Amino acid sequence: MKKIAIVSLLAGITAFSFAPIATELVIGATMPKMDVKMRSTSGKEISLKDAAGTKGTLVMFSCNTCPYVVKNEDRAKAIMKYATSQNIGVIILNSNEAYRDKDDSFEAMKAFAQNQEYAWDYVIDKNHEIADAFGASRTPEIYLFDNNNKLIYHGAIDDSPVNAAAVKREHLKEAINEMAAGKEISVKTSRSIGCGIKRLG
């Protein structure tokens, strides 16, 4: 009986951790689910379309407590400020629906956004609908779209998500600069390192 219980528990954890998601967006794909309204810590209901800037949109999947989010928070805020200075809209999505009554509750998100002094919308991705459509799997994970809503970069902020002191190339900033200059994006994808999005089973 004990063995059966352990097997059942492991099966449940597997189902929770590896709930199926859509294939991740490919470079050149159009931003999906642009009109879906999401609850923001600002008190508004906002969609990806609402968040778009005149030059493009930066979408980041994130959360409140992942150690990798914490490690990248200063870099994330810096690049988001840079993006907005380039007329690129910024929006952060919390898709951890399985933790919505825990550390990724709306109240916890509001406190986190206030503590981080976010100048952009931090929204609930209810039932991880947008994450599923993007094929997003981690926090933090970045998607950069041009002003035609086409994906031009997907991955990490830079080449050293674990150690800021070891950064040799700022992938996202370079992609923003190349897009602004009308150049081909030289590094279109990179490996996101982070915590898995906590989907419902």
N, C-alpha and C positions, 0 to 999 in steps of 0.2 A: 504493500500500500504506500509506504514511504517513497519507494522508487518511482511509483506511478505519479505521486504528487510532485516530485522533483522534475520529472519529465514534462508534466503539464505546465509547471512554472516556467521552465526553460522555453517551452513552445510559446507561451504567452509573451515572454520577453522578446523572443525572435519576431513574433508577429508585430509587436509594438515598435521595435527598433527598425525593422526592415519593411514597413508598410510600402506597397508599391507606389512609385511616383512616375510621372510622365518622363519621356526622354528629354534630356536637357536641350534648351534652345541652341540652335547652331548659329554661327556668325552669319549675319545677313537676314536672320529671321525677324519678322515683325513682332513688336511687343504685344503679347496676348493680354486679354482681360483688362483692357485699358479703361473701361467704363465702370468697373466694379467699385462701388463706394466702400470705404473702410473707415473705421472709427479712429480718429487721431487723438493723441494726448493733448492737442491744442483745443479739443472740444468740437472740432469740425468733422464732417464726413467728407473724405477726399478720395479721389481715384488717381490712378497713375497718370491719366490724361490731365487731371487738374494740377498735378505736380510738375508737369513738363515745363521746361524753359524754352526760350526761343532757339537755343542752339542744341538742345538735347535733354536727356534725362538720365540721372544716375540713380539706380535702384540698388539698395543694399538690404539683404536679409540678415537680421541680427537678433539680439535678445538682451536680457539684462545681466546674466550671470556667467555665461560661457567664459572660461579663462582666456580663450583666444580673442574673444571680443574685448575683454579687459586689456590684453596685451596690445591690441590694435587701436584702442579707443582714441588716443591722442593723434595717431596717424589718420584715423578715419575722419575725425573732426577737421583736421588740417586740409585734407583733400576735398572734403565736402565744402568747406569755405572757399577753396580754390575753384571748385566746380561752379558754385553760385556766382563767383566773381567773373566767370566766363559765360554767364547766362545759361548755365545748365541747371535744370531743376533737380532737386534732391528729395528722395523719400526713403525712409527706413521702414521695413516690414518685420514684424514679429510674428512668425508662423508657428511658434511652439504651442499649438493648441492643446496638447496633452498636459502642459504645465500651466494652463490658464487659471487654475485655482491655486497655483503655487507661486513661484518666483517670477512668473511671466504673466501675472494678472494685470488687468488694466491699471489698477492703482499703483502697482509696482512699476509699471512702465512710465506712468506719469512722474513718479518720484525719480526714476532713473533719468528721464529726459530733462527734468528740472535740474538735477544734480550735474548733468553733463552740459547744461546750458545749450540745448539743441535749438538751432535757429531754423529747423526744418521739421516736417511732419514725421512722427513716429507712430505707426498705425498697426492695428490688429489685423492680421490676415486670417479672417475667420475660416475655420476648418481647412487651413493651409491651402485655400483655393488658388491663390496666386503662385505660391511656391510650387504647387503641383503643376500648374500650367507652364512655369519656367523650367521645371525639372531641377529646382534648387534643392540642395541636400545639406548645406552646412551654414553655420554662423561663425564668422562673417563670410558672405559671398556677394560679389559685386557684379552688376550688369550695367554697361554703359550703352545708351542708345543715342543715335544721331537725331537731327531735327526732323527726319522722316520716320522716326520710330523704328529704325533698323538697328539690330544689335551689332556693335562694332568691337566690343571688348567684354570678356567674361573671365572672372577669376579673382585673384587676390589684389590687394592694394599695391603690393610690391613683391620683391623676390625673397623676402625674409620675414614671413608672418610671425615667426616665433621670436626673433631677435632684431629689434629695431636698429641696434648698433651695427648689424651685419648687412644692412640694405645696400645693394649695389645698383639696383635699377628700380625706379618707381613706375611700375607698369601702367597704373591707372593715369597718373599725371602725364606720362608720355603719350598715352592714347588721347587724352584730352587735348594736348598741344598739337598732336598730329592731325586730329579732327579739325581743330580750329584753323590750321594751316592748309587744309584741303589735301593732306597727304594720306597715303595708304597707311593703315595702322600696322606697325612693324611687328608688334607682339599682340596677337588678337586674343589669345587664351593663356591662362596660367593656372597653376594648381592652387585651389583654395584649401587651406588647412584650418580646421575648426571643429566645433561640436556638431553632431548631427541634429537636424531639425526634429523636434519632438512631435511627430505626427500621431494622430489617433490611430489605433490599431484597426 
